[in-house]
């Protein structure tokens, strides 16, 4: 036993640990004592969560406000060759653009540091990363994407008092999410799928462009709050109508499941098939449809997509047969703004990153989410002398007064909105994504865009106002 004890202490000392005066072992006091990609946890240097470590914004000001982001950039946590989700990458670019603008000299009362983690579409990984951001990085707010991942993150952030803002979590489930605080901590700039689902169903039921549609296929993502949320809204709206609907679920990134779903739907011979899922799944489903009897345009079939498929990767040259097959197809997505705020954002985004943000869903919503956190920082700092998630959320309740001419969220106008909030006065704000009139549930109901595939572009057909429940 004595020899074993000496060996254990020697091993720890060789690993870089030291004996504390209290008789315990200590390797670090703060994460600054540890190496790259390590954090100090209970006085030991341990690896930080996979996917974390990227930092944007101010990295030198010790007084900077710490904000986190958990975003699904990689398509796989284990296979680097799977690539990245281009819509999410552009969403991050929109956040970075807003962050750089907020950190310009004289723009805000406090600089902002953004700690970014790549979730790779894994809800469990998202929760672990969020826990690390809350406990180790002491974030006061978190930016999220996607419904399932936002719900996983919120289970960590809400009890900790961390404001959580999503630009693309659209599941109706978020509306009823309790955070047990006087001022809600869970917000989103994207409209609920309760709105998008009603728009899709109304188009198929009542719009002259879909008069010939009698049989509707619905391929939807199963075991996912986003897929299930849209499935429930669409089918409930269509129930009892003259339309014949055949819903078929599939599992995310499961090729056998998706192939079986296509084969199961083919005998139904739908006039149109609505795909509720992400771009990579939509590409696979369309490609497999080419090998069926009825699920191809040559047989008179049409495709219709939800917002997550609006991604330039659906139309790229890697899958020319898919791009040909989806020509003329329609889809929906939360509408981008149409005013000066969007035009200003679009111009600066193209100048900095290249692509047109209109070719992706939620880019303007991501940009607005960062700007809203900036307004929350300004309000919290002015009202309490410190920045907390609860005070930032309180500030967000004051940007939807409904009685003032809206202030457009652009770099030149941000100071005006921040000053009004700092002075205790409510404002109305118009973002790049459109009106940000938040309701009591922390949501900003907004129009839904009907789009169409033309060549290598997604062309806006019209913006449809939120329909009644």
C-alpha angles and dihedrals in degrees: 000000000000092000091048092052093051091049093051094051091045091051092051092048091052088051090060102265125132136203113254121220088250090064096252130112120260129179100171145001098203134010088258087073091060133077130256115306092012132112131201107247118175089339095308129103108239132172115271116239116286112265095027132103105077113122128193132181124023114004100167108051109091088202094056118128111248116227128171135210129198108190132166100236100146121062091215134028092207106031114061090184089067088079130208137302103254094204091055092046090054090046089056089049089054090052091048091050091054091044093053090050093049091050095053112119113279094007100107138013092241134031118238130225117198120205109199128201126185109224096188088214091293115135094196091050088048091056092049092049092047092050089053093048091050097044102034106026095035093221119187095199138024132207115210141179132206129028102255092045093046090053090049091050093045091058086065103034102045097059088046094054094245117150110236122203124182127191097191110022101118104162113127086225090079091063092067096038108128120219097173094226132121090238114037117249097197116083138160135190093203118083119247119266086239082080098041092045092053091048092052093048093045091052092052092045104041114011117105090222088068100039092118092056112103102144117053125192118201119197106185137177109255128211090022127107092223096051095041093046094056092040091056095047095046096046093045090053093048095044112114094016127120090256119103110224128193114188117195122181127214135184123248114265091350104131094190091051092048093046091051090049091054092047091047093052097044097079089053087066097209122201089219134009122210113209115204104189147073128304098258091051091045091052091052093047094050092046092051090046088064089067094054131083100240111018098080134084091243087068092050094263123145132203127219123187137199124228100277092064092058093102128126088234089072088065103036127120094255090080106031093163090055092048090051092047095053096049107130093014118141132220143166135233137162104285121255116230121271103202139078093288091061095040090052092047093046093052095049092043092054091046092052105034108016108229123095107251089218089075091067135056121246100007092126090042089055091049091050093048091061092046091051090053087051090055089048090053091050093050095045094049093049097044101043108011089243137068118242133160092243094052092046089053090049088054091053090058087065099058096075105057093142091212105079133073103262121258110222113231100237128133092259094048099043093085092056093052092044092049093051092051092045089054090054096253124132121234141185118235132200114202135195086264092053133254115009098199099152120203128213091279093059094255131127107211108211141167123285120231121227107209136183134206112242116170108308095341142082105228120202111236100180144325113245118206117235106278123225117269 
